[in-house]
Amino acid sequence: MARILTRRFVPALLSDRERAVAERFAAGLTYRQIGEALCIAPSTVRSHLATIYGKLGVRNKIELASEIAGPTEARAAAVVEEGPPVLALFPIESLNEEQRWRRFADGLSSDICVDLARYADLPVVAFHTMKLLGNRPESYDDHVQAIGATYAVTGQVRADDRQVRLTIQLSETRSGMTLWSERYDRPIGDILALQDNLTECVVNALAGCFGKLAALGRNASRNKAPSNLHSYDYYLLGAEQLNRFSAEGNAAAIRLLTRSLELDPARVKAWIELAYAYSVQACNGYGIDLGTSIGNWQSAVEQALRLDPTNPFAHTCLGDLKACMGDLKGAADAQILAFQHGKHNADTLALLAGSKALVAGDPDEAIVLIEKALSLNPLAPPWYYGMLGRVLFVTGRHAEALSALGRSSQEAPNTLMFQAMAQAFVGQSSEAASTALRLKAEFPLFSVDRFIAGYPVTNPPALQAVQEGCRLAMFD
């Protein structure tokens, strides 16, 4: 941990708590380290820093360190690594004078900020802090420096008698470059439903597993020297490898996510991704011992839920695990909690669709979930189509299932399994036989029984469809 600088000058304008925060920040401590030292939340640290920058008239850490310690030590503090990037959402501006639209803009800003903090996998500045700064600061650069933001989201709302238009953009604060922008036009209807819809669209475009923020983070992590990688970098790179669903990618994901947790055992999403990596290992035959894979899966998901009992991804993962262990009621209960906590998140809905189709639930409900996930995330990653393919297969729409599976990961053995079964159902016997032979040649440890045990396939309609598909495809 960085040492605290010897104070040469303590500005009389600062309170004792503000002086303590300023000294530690100038010394190079992170928000989390400052919070732990002073027994306050990292968001409170950011709020104090916004006030400190305003009182002292400084614009960045170097100037703050100069006030606290002097220029030599200030330059030394400037080179301390800051860890993961920080996101700030400036309050969305209403271009209408009516109070109802100003309230709508504030409510939309608050909802987007809350959901970004939940799903974006990086620190998000508390909305009350951003509200104090306003949506059109006189000196934008000063404010983003004060709160330590790497990325900023800004937006405007304009309404007429027929529709509401939201324009929103993501920018990189250091350069001011716009990284993403979008315009959403919606008919005026129920205000709360309209607010929910716009929130869903923005959050999923930015914070999905293949969203803009994750892509920016992965690119930045790949450009770092290995010695400079942080827990957040290892997490992003591990999640990217997991989404390949290949044996090689899965092994790399377990290695990278384990390293992330060695550096930061409290990173909830790394525990969740590690749990999913072990579940993929279990059902695809990537690990020789099924029991060991399931045990590791259980340990990781339980740790995630200890850290965040309301995380929807953890509850979805837990539901599949419960079914693996024969607890179908527990699986259904976990699905309910996952939906309650993640009903606006496309990734959660896509995962739930696969679980409802194969594990427990109504496959017709799964269709609704996956269609909503795809509508919220039009740039969906390949695994969404793997979920869509298995849902369509279970509901008897085999030709459509083949089309969807063709867009899924071709490195995953379960994709080939569902393709062969769907081909058999539509009468493509030779194609089904060829796909089955490829599956056996490329994935010798994979078996249908192993998939059924490890995913697991416990929903009676799904089990019946898979068993019949296996018979038609002439799997061993």
N, C-alpha and C positions, 0 to 999 in steps of 0.2 A: 504494500500500500504506500502511496506517495506520502512524504512527510508534510506536516503543516508548516507553512512559512513563518519565520519570525516576523512579527508585526512591527514595522517601522512607523506607520502612521495609521491611526484608526479614525476614520471620518466620523465626526460628531453627529452627522445626520442619521447614522445607522443605529438601529436598536441593537441590544446585545445579541439577539438571535440572528439578526441580519448580518452582524459582524462575523458571527461564527460560521454562517453559511458562506459569506464572501471569502473568508480566509481559506476555507477548505476547498472551495471551487477554484480559487486562484492557485492553490497548491496542486491542483490536478486531480482531486478526488472526483469520482463520478457521482451522479445524483443518488444512486443507490447507496454508495458508501457514505455520503453525507447524511442521508436519511437514517442509516443504521447508527451512525455516530451520535446523531442528535435526537434519535427516536421520533422522527417525523417521516411522512410519506414522501417518495420522490416527487410527486406532483406538488407537494407543499414546498419542496426545495425550489422547483421551477417558479412558483409564485413569488417566493422571496427574491429570487434572482431578478425577476421582472421589475420588482420594486427597487432593488439595489441599483440596477442599471439606470433607472430613471432618476434616483436621488443623486447618484454620483456623476451622471452625465457621461458614462462610458459606453462604448459600443461593442466591445468584445472582451474575451478573457485576458488578452495581453494588456489592454488598458486597465482592466480591473486589477490585475496582478501588480501593475505599476503603482496604482493607488495604495495597495495593501503592502507591497514588499519592495518595490523598486525594479528598474528595467532589467537587470541581469537575471534575477530570479524569475521575472515575468516571462522572459524568453524561454527559460528552462521549462516553466509550467506549460507553455504553449505546445510543446511537443508530446505531452502525455496523451496516450490514446483515449478516445472517448467511448469506445465500444460501439454498440449498434446505433443506427441513425434514429432520429427522433422526428415524429410527425406532428404538425400543428394544423388545425383547421380554424381559419379565421371565420368569424360569424358571417353567414351568408347575408348579403345585402339585399334588401327589398327596394326595388325601383318604383314601387307604388307607395303613395302617401298614406293609404288607409291603414289603420292600426291592425286590422285583421291579417293583412299580408305581412306586416312586420312581425306579428306574433307567429305566423306560419313560418317565416324565414328563421326565426329563433328556434322554434320547435324542430324544424328540419335540421338545423345546424347541430343542435344538441343530440338528436337521434343518430345522425351520421357519426358524430364524435364518439358516442358511446359504443356503437357497433364497430367502428374502426379500432377502438381500444381493445375490443374483444377478439377481433378476427385478424388484425393486421400483423401480428407477430412482432411488433416493434413498439416502443413507448410512444404514447400519444399524449400531448399536453392537455391537461384538464380543461374542459370547456369554460369553466368560470374564470380561469386565467386568461383565456383568449377573449372572453367577453369584456374583461377590463381593458384590454388593448383596443377593442373595437374592430370593425370590419374594413375601415379605411384609415389606417394609421398614417400620421403625418410623415413618419420615417419608418417605412416598412423594414428596411435593413436593420435599423436599430432594434426593433422589436423581435425579429427572428433571431438576432444575435443574443438578445437578452434571455430568451427562453431556450436557447440551444437547439433550435429546430434545424434539421437537415432538409426536410421537405415541408412545403406548405400547400394546403388546399384552400382555394378561394372560390367564391361563387356569387351569382346574382339571380334573383327571382323577379320575373315580370309577369303580371296577370292582366287579362282583359275579361270581357264578359263570357268568353267561350273556353279559354284555355290558360294554362300556366306554363311558363317556360323557365326551366332551370339551366343556366350555363355554369359549368364548373371546370376547374383546371387544377392540375398538380404541377408544382414547379420546384426546382432545386434552388434552395435559398442562396447558396454561395454564388452561383453564376446568374441566377434569375431566369434560367432557361425553362421554358414550358416543356414538361415531359409528357403530359397527357391532357386532353381537353375533350369535353363532350357537351352536347346540348340535348335536353330532354323536353319534349312537348307533351303535355297531358291535358285531356279535357277536364274541366272543372266538375267535380262531383263531391262525394264525401271527403271532407278536408283531411280527416285522420287516415283514411284509406289512401288518399293521394300522397300524404306525407310518408306513409309506410312504403308505398311503391317507389317513390323517388329515393328514399333511403336505401332500399334493397338494391336498386340499380347502381347507385354510386358505390356502395360498400363492396358489392361483388365484383365490379370492374376494377377496384383498387386492391381489395384484400383477399381475393380468392387464391387458391393454391397456385394458380398460374396467372394471378392478377399483376397489375403494373408494379406494385410495391415489391412483390416477391421477385419479379424479373429484374428489377433494378438492384435489389440486394444480392441476388445470385451473380449478376455481372460484376458488381463491385467486389464480391468475395473471390471470384476467379481471378481478378486482377491483382490481388494481394499476394505478397510473398508468404510462404507457409508459416514463417516465424511470426507473422503479424495477424494470423487468423484468430478470431475470438469465438466464444461459444455460439453467438448468433450466426457467424459465418459457417461454422460446421453444421449447425442446424439447417440452414438454407440449402447447403450442398447435399446434405443427407436426404432432405425431403425431395430434392430433384432426382436423386438416384432411386429413391423408393418409387417414384411415379413412373419409372421405366417398367417395373414389374418383372424384370428379368432376373435370372439367378445371379448374374454378375452385379447388376444394379442393387439387388436386395442385400447382398453381402457388403457392398460398399456403403449402403445406407446404414446398416447396423454399425459398421465401424465408425462412420462419421458422426452419427447421432450419439453413440457411446462417448466419443471424444467431447462432443458438445456438453454432455451432462457431467463429464469429469470436471470441466471448467465452470459450469453453472448448474448444480444439481436442482435448482428451482425452476428451470426452464420447462414449463408445463408442456408446450407444444412438442418439444423434443421427446419427452416421455411418451406422448401420444403417438408420434410418428414411429418411435421405436416399437411401441406395442403393435402398430399396424405392420411394421416390418416383420415381426415375429409371426403375426397371423398369416401374412403372405408366405412366409417360409413354411408354416404348418400346412396350408392347403395346397401348395404347389410342389411339395416334396423337395424343397431346397435344403431342408435340414434332414439328416438321416433319421433322427429320433423325434417322432411326433410329440411324445410326452414332454421332452425338453423344450421344444418350440412353444408348446402351450403354456408351460410353466413360466418361461421368460415373458411371454405375452401377458400372462396374469400379473406378474410382478410389475411390469411397466405400466399397465393401465391402472392398477391400484394406486401406484405412486402418483400418477397424473391426477386421479380423483382426490387423493389426500391433499394435493396442492390446490386444486380448483374443483370443488364438488359440483359446480354448475356448468362445466365445459361440455358442449354438445357432442364434440368429436369423441371425447372420452366415453360418454355414455353410449354412443353408437358402437364403439369398439367393445365396450363391456357387454353389450347385448349379444354380439356374436360369440364372445367368450362364454357367456352364460349358457347359450345353446350348445356350445361344444361340450360343456360339462353336464348337459342333460337338464338344465334349469330353464325350461321354455317360458315359464311365467316370469322369471327374472329377466329373460331376454326381451319379452314384450314390455315389461315395466321400464327397462332401460331405453327402449325405443321411444316411449312416451316422454321421458325426461329429455332425450336428445331433441325431440321436436319442440318441446316447450322452450328450451334454451337456444335453439338454433333454427327456428322456423323461417328466418329471413336470410339464411346463409345457404348459398347454392351448393357448396361442398357437402354440408350436412345433409341437405335434401337428397343429393345424389347417393351418398352412402346409405341413407335410410331406405331409399328405393330398392337397392340391392338386398338389404337385410329383410325388408318386408316381403320381397319376392321369394327368397330362398330360405330364410331363417324362420321367421314367424310373422304372421300378419296376412293382410288381404292383398294379393298381387294387383288387383285393380287400383287400390290405393297407391301402390308403387308406381303405376303408370302416371298418375297425377303428380307425384313427387318428382320423378325424373323429368317430366315435361316442364315443370316449373323451374327446376334447376337449370335446364338448358335455356329457358327463356331469360333467366336472370344472368346467365353467363354465356353469351353467344360465342365467346372464344374458348369454349370448354376444352379441357385437356382430354387426351385419348381415353383415360379411365372412365370418364362419364359415359362414353359410348359402350364400354364393356358392361357397365351397369345397365344401360338401356338395352343392350343385346340380351342379357340374361332375363330381364323383366319381360321383354317381348317373347322370348322363348317360353317362359313359364306360362304366359297367357295365350299361347298357341299361335302367335303371329310370327311364324318361322321365317318367312321370306324377308320381313322387315328386320327380324333379328339378325339375319345374315348381313344385311346392309349395314346395320349398326356395328356389328362385330368387325367388319372390314375396316372400321375407323378406330378400333381399339388397338391396344398394344399387341403387336404380333410377336413379341418376345415372351409373352406370358403363356404357359401351357393351358391354363383354364380357358383362354380365348380360343385356342385350337379345339379344345374339348367341346365347347358350345357350338363352334362352327361345324364340326363333324356331325354333331347331333342334329343341328338345324338342317344341314344338307341332306341328311338321311330322311328327315321328315318331309322335305319338299321333293323327294324322289331323285336327288342327285347322288345315287349310290356310289358311283365310281369316285366322285369328288370326296364323298364322306370317307371312303376307304383310304384314299390318298392322304387326306388330312390326319386320319387315325395313325397311319404308318409314320408320317412326319412327327406326330406327337410322341410316338414310342421311340423313334430314333433320336430325337433331339432332347427329350426329357425322360430318361430311363427310370428315374426315381418317382416320376409322377404316376398316379393311378386315380381312377374315378373314385374308388373307395376312400383314398386318402383325401381327395378334395371334399367329398361329402362329410368326412369326419372333421376336417380342419377348417372349412369355411364357416359354418357347417350347413348342409342342406337338411333341414328338419321340418320345413313347412310341407304338409302332406301333398298339396298340388304340385309343388316344385319337385319333391322326391319322386312322385309318380312320373312326372315329365322327364326327369333325368334318367330314371331307370328304363323307361321306354325308349328314350333317345339312345341310350347305351346299347340296348338290344338291337335297334335298327342299324346303328353304326357299327355293330359287331366289335365293340370293345372287348378286350380280354376280361 
